[in-house]
Amino acid sequence: MPEKDNDLQEHGLTLNVSELNTASWYQRVTFTLTNLYAQAVDLNQLQLNFTASAHPDPYSPFQGTMLGNQAVTLASDGGWPIEKNTITINHDGALMLAAGDTAELQCYLAATQTPVAISDLNATLAHDPARQGKVCVHFPAMTQTVALKPVIELLFPAGETRRFVGEWGEVLTIGDLSAGTYRLTVPVLANDEMQIAPVESSFTVTLQSGDAAAQVQVSCLPIVRYASARLMIDAPALGNAKLTVEIADVTQADERTVTLIANQPQLITRLLAGHHYTVNLQPAMINNRFIAAPIQLTGFIPAAAQVAEVAVAYQQSALDTASFVTVDATILGLPDGVVPQRYLFSSGKYQYSLMLESGSDRQTLALRFAPGLYDVQTDDIFIDSVP
């Protein structure tokens, strides 16, 4: 007897498969497609989808009036013993099936287990008459060349989301849509040079029929120009210690926290061009010195398409080390001849950045340490280009 799920009527098509021999490991089957639309449909790129404990045999002939003048394409999700299969019809042009007509495709099924069963049978037209709707998105023209391209994120009625890229000053036509309600989202675009934000970030359109069209006009706010700055704390006595700075423009439209490594420049991007920024160095205890921001904070005004060089000011004072301890260290595992390396010792609010010999002899560290449990970090050491 045929499987109950072997017949499906959807989007104006009826698809069924011939009666199965459920005990057969290899059998010939026929898929029958009937066009119930009031117009002809194009079968080129038609997909026949089904789930089964079998798959089409790619080495056996495919025959029938549904077949195009090119070989079918077979796809599977790789499941076992139950597979999701797709047969795609290929033709070098339109392959029309008149209204009310029927087309057949014969092939052989190779079973992965018995009893053989087919379910979830459906046919999807690449050019479905029920999906002739479209949404036309009008993007504004730009007075200057920008690298960013406008983008639309479209939420379909079934819940799927797809992303479409357009061009400034042109119309993006999103077609192959069926009747239903669609939600369009216009994301903010940004790179290290600029930000382009929409006036309205979302639109909802409803297509009343499968051949309806909707128009959406996107407008953008003035372009926000970005700038960059290269920050550096020039303090050789601090070695490679880590310091935290808070960067903010005077309007507080842009605030961020950045970790800097002493004596190493750090590039900060996407700053607001023409805005006055201050750099507030957060207190730190490094190499038995208290490091803090000066009364007059470092300030700078970055310009678009330029990199501002910023020397971060600081003040320092000596810590009381009377309760601190002397530390001995031994470096193990390095071969002879390795040059001295810099090590960073961290424990809570205390940091010590020191150069140590690479030999295995015990060595007393140059600074007394605050009591505590320390993490030790160092850069990779390369010997003959091998870390």
C-alpha positions in Angstrom: 0.0 0.0 0.0 1.3 3.6 -0.6 2.5 5.6 2.3 -0.1 8.0 3.7 2.4 10.9 3.4 3.2 10.1 -0.2 0.8 12.7 -1.6 1.2 16.5 -1.1 -0.6 19.4 -2.5 1.2 22.7 -1.8 1.6 26.0 -3.6 -0.6 24.8 -6.5 1.3 21.6 -7.1 0.5 18.0 -6.3 3.4 15.6 -5.9 3.1 11.9 -5.2 5.3 8.8 -5.4 4.4 5.4 -6.6 3.6 2.5 -4.3 6.7 1.2 -2.5 7.8 -2.3 -1.9 8.6 -1.8 1.7 10.8 -4.9 1.9 12.9 -4.2 -1.2 16.5 -3.0 -0.9 16.5 -1.7 -4.5 13.4 -0.6 -6.5 12.2 1.7 -9.3 9.9 4.5 -8.2 8.0 7.2 -10.1 7.5 10.7 -8.8 4.4 12.4 -10.3 3.9 16.2 -10.3 0.7 17.9 -11.3 0.4 21.6 -12.0 -2.8 22.9 -10.4 -2.0 26.5 -11.2 -4.1 28.4 -13.8 -0.9 29.0 -15.7 2.2 27.2 -16.9 5.1 26.7 -14.4 8.9 26.5 -15.1 10.3 23.2 -13.8 13.9 24.3 -14.3 15.6 24.1 -10.9 12.6 22.4 -9.4 13.5 20.6 -6.2 11.9 17.3 -5.1 12.5 16.9 -1.4 11.7 13.8 0.7 12.9 12.0 3.9 13.4 8.2 3.5 15.3 5.2 4.7 16.7 5.2 1.2 18.2 7.5 -1.4 18.2 7.8 -5.2 20.9 5.7 -6.9 23.1 8.1 -8.8 24.5 5.3 -11.0 21.1 4.3 -12.4 19.2 6.1 -15.2 16.8 8.9 -14.5 13.9 9.1 -16.9 10.6 10.8 -17.5 8.9 13.9 -18.8 10.0 15.9 -15.7 13.7 15.4 -16.7 15.5 18.4 -18.3 18.3 18.2 -20.9 20.9 18.2 -18.2 21.6 15.7 -15.4 19.7 16.0 -12.2 21.6 17.1 -9.1 21.4 14.9 -6.0 21.9 16.1 -2.4 21.6 14.4 1.0 22.0 15.5 4.6 24.2 12.4 5.1 21.9 11.0 7.7 21.7 7.2 8.3 19.6 5.3 8.1 17.1 8.1 7.6 18.2 10.7 5.0 16.8 14.0 3.8 17.1 13.8 0.0 16.8 16.5 -2.7 16.6 15.9 -6.5 17.0 19.1 -8.5 15.8 19.2 -12.1 18.3 21.0 -14.5 17.6 22.4 -17.9 19.5 25.0 -20.1 16.4 27.2 -20.2 12.8 27.3 -19.2 11.2 23.9 -18.8 7.5 24.6 -18.9 4.6 22.5 -17.6 1.2 23.7 -18.8 -1.7 24.3 -16.4 -3.3 21.0 -15.4 -0.6 18.9 -17.0 1.4 16.2 -15.2 5.2 15.3 -15.4 6.9 12.2 -14.2 10.4 11.3 -13.0 11.5 7.7 -12.7 14.6 6.6 -10.7 15.9 3.8 -8.5 15.9 3.9 -4.7 18.7 2.2 -2.7 17.5 1.4 0.8 19.5 1.9 4.0 17.1 -0.1 6.0 13.8 -1.9 5.7 10.9 -1.4 5.9 11.4 1.4 3.3 9.3 4.5 4.0 9.1 8.0 2.4 7.8 11.1 4.3 8.0 14.9 4.1 7.5 14.8 0.3 7.4 18.2 -1.2 8.2 20.1 -4.4 9.7 23.6 -4.5 9.7 25.7 -7.7 12.5 28.1 -8.3 10.0 30.3 -10.1 6.7 29.7 -8.3 3.7 31.8 -9.5 2.8 32.1 -5.8 6.1 33.8 -5.2 6.1 36.7 -7.7 5.9 39.4 -5.0 8.7 41.9 -4.4 9.9 44.6 -2.1 11.7 47.5 -3.6 14.1 49.3 -1.2 15.2 52.8 -2.3 18.6 53.8 -0.8 19.7 57.4 -0.7 22.6 58.7 -2.8 25.8 59.6 -1.1 27.5 62.9 -2.0 30.9 61.2 -1.6 32.4 57.8 -2.2 32.1 55.5 0.8 33.3 51.9 1.2 30.3 50.8 3.2 27.4 49.4 1.2 23.7 49.6 2.4 22.3 46.4 3.9 18.8 45.1 4.5 17.9 42.2 6.8 14.6 40.7 5.8 12.5 38.6 8.2 10.2 36.3 6.2 6.7 35.3 7.4 8.0 31.8 8.2 10.7 33.2 10.5 13.7 32.9 8.2 16.0 35.9 8.0 18.1 36.8 5.0 20.6 39.6 4.4 20.7 41.7 1.2 23.3 44.2 0.0 22.4 47.1 -2.2 24.1 50.2 -3.7 23.7 53.9 -2.7 21.4 55.8 -4.9 19.9 52.7 -6.4 16.9 50.4 -5.8 17.3 47.0 -4.3 14.6 44.7 -5.5 14.0 41.6 -3.4 11.8 39.2 -5.4 10.5 35.7 -5.3 8.2 36.6 -2.4 4.8 35.1 -1.5 1.9 36.9 0.2 2.5 37.7 3.8 4.0 40.2 6.3 7.7 41.0 6.1 9.9 42.9 8.5 12.9 44.9 7.2 15.7 46.0 9.4 18.3 48.6 8.4 21.4 48.0 10.4 23.9 50.7 11.4 27.0 50.6 9.1 30.4 51.3 10.5 34.1 50.9 9.8 37.2 52.6 11.2 36.5 55.7 9.1 32.8 56.4 9.6 29.3 55.4 10.8 26.1 55.5 8.7 22.9 55.1 10.7 19.3 55.1 9.3 16.7 57.5 10.3 14.3 54.6 10.8 15.8 51.2 11.5 12.8 49.0 10.8 9.9 48.7 8.4 7.0 46.3 8.1 5.3 45.6 4.8 2.5 43.3 3.9 2.1 41.7 0.5 -1.6 41.0 0.0 -1.0 38.6 -2.9 1.7 36.5 -4.5 2.3 39.2 -7.2 2.1 42.3 -5.0 4.9 44.9 -4.8 5.9 47.2 -1.9 8.1 50.3 -1.8 10.4 51.2 1.1 12.3 54.5 1.3 15.5 54.4 3.4 16.9 57.7 4.8 20.1 58.1 6.6 21.4 60.5 9.3 24.5 62.6 8.6 27.6 60.5 8.4 29.6 60.4 11.6 33.3 60.6 10.8 35.7 58.6 12.9 39.3 59.3 13.8 42.1 57.3 15.4 44.7 58.0 18.1 47.9 56.2 19.2 48.3 56.3 22.9 51.5 55.6 24.7 52.7 55.7 28.3 56.4 56.5 28.0 57.8 55.1 31.3 60.9 52.9 30.9 60.9 52.2 34.7 57.5 50.4 34.3 58.7 47.8 31.9 55.8 46.0 30.2 53.3 46.6 33.1 49.6 46.9 32.2 47.7 50.1 32.9 44.1 51.0 32.5 42.9 54.3 31.0 39.4 55.7 30.6 38.9 57.7 27.4 35.9 59.9 27.1 34.9 62.9 25.0 33.6 65.9 26.8 30.0 65.3 25.7 30.2 61.7 27.0 28.9 60.5 23.7 31.9 58.2 23.5 33.4 56.5 26.6 35.6 53.5 26.7 38.1 51.7 28.9 41.4 50.6 27.4 44.3 48.5 28.7 47.7 49.9 27.7 51.1 48.2 28.1 53.7 50.6 29.3 56.2 51.7 26.6 54.1 50.2 23.8 51.9 52.3 21.5 48.2 51.3 21.4 46.0 52.3 18.4 42.5 53.4 19.3 40.0 53.5 16.5 36.5 54.8 15.9 36.9 58.0 17.9 34.6 60.9 17.1 36.5 63.2 14.8 36.8 66.8 16.1 35.7 65.9 19.6 37.8 66.8 22.6 38.9 63.6 24.6 40.5 63.2 28.0 42.6 60.3 29.1 42.2 59.3 32.8 44.9 56.9 33.9 43.6 54.6 36.6 45.8 54.2 39.7 48.3 51.3 39.7 51.1 50.0 41.8 54.0 49.0 39.6 57.6 48.2 40.6 56.9 49.7 44.1 55.7 52.9 42.7 52.2 54.4 42.9 51.1 55.5 39.4 48.2 57.8 38.9 46.8 60.4 36.5 48.0 64.0 37.0 45.7 66.8 38.1 45.6 68.0 34.5 44.4 65.0 32.5 45.9 64.3 29.1 43.6 65.7 26.3 43.5 65.5 22.6 41.3 66.2 19.6 41.5 63.6 16.8 40.9 64.6 13.2 39.2 62.5 10.5 41.5 60.3 8.4 44.5 61.0 10.7 46.1 59.3 13.7 46.7 61.5 16.7 49.9 60.7 18.7 49.1 61.0 22.4 51.6 60.8 25.2 49.6 59.8 28.3 50.8 61.9 31.3 51.1 60.3 34.7 52.5 61.1 38.2 54.3 58.7 40.5 55.4 58.3 44.1 57.3 55.6 46.0 55.4 53.0 48.0 56.3 52.1 51.6 58.0 48.7 51.2 58.8 48.1 54.9 56.5 45.1 55.0 57.5 43.7 51.6 59.6 40.6 51.2 62.7 39.6 49.3 62.1 37.1 46.5 64.5 34.6 44.9 63.7 33.0 41.6 65.0 30.1 39.5 64.4 29.9 35.7 64.2 26.2 34.6 63.9 24.6 31.2 65.7 27.1 29.0 68.8 26.0 27.0 72.2 27.6 27.5 72.8 30.9 25.7 69.3 32.4 26.0 69.5 36.1 26.7 67.8 37.7 29.7 64.0 37.9 29.4 61.4 40.3 30.9 58.9 38.8 33.2 55.6 40.4 34.5 54.6 39.4 38.1 51.0 40.2 39.0 49.0 39.9 42.2 45.9 41.9 42.7 46.8 45.6 42.5 50.5 45.0 42.5 52.7 44.5 39.4 56.4 44.0 38.9 58.1 44.1 35.5 61.7 42.7 35.8 64.5 41.4 33.6 65.8 38.0 34.8 68.8 35.9 33.7 67.9 32.8 31.8 70.2 30.5 33.6 69.1 27.9 36.2 71.0 29.5 39.1 68.9 31.1 41.9 68.7 34.9 41.6 67.4 37.5 43.9 64.9 39.8 42.4 65.9 43.5 42.2 62.7 44.7 44.0 61.0 43.6 47.3 57.5 42.3 46.6 54.3 42.9 48.4 53.2 39.7 50.0 50.8 37.6 47.9 50.3 34.9 45.3 51.6 36.1 41.9 50.9 35.1 38.3 54.0 35.2 36.1 53.9 36.1 32.3 56.6 36.4 29.7 56.7 36.5 25.9 57.5 33.4 23.9 61.2 32.8 23.6 62.3 31.8 20.0 65.4 29.6 19.5 66.2 29.0 15.8 62.7 30.4 14.9 61.1 27.7 17.1 59.1 29.0 20.2 
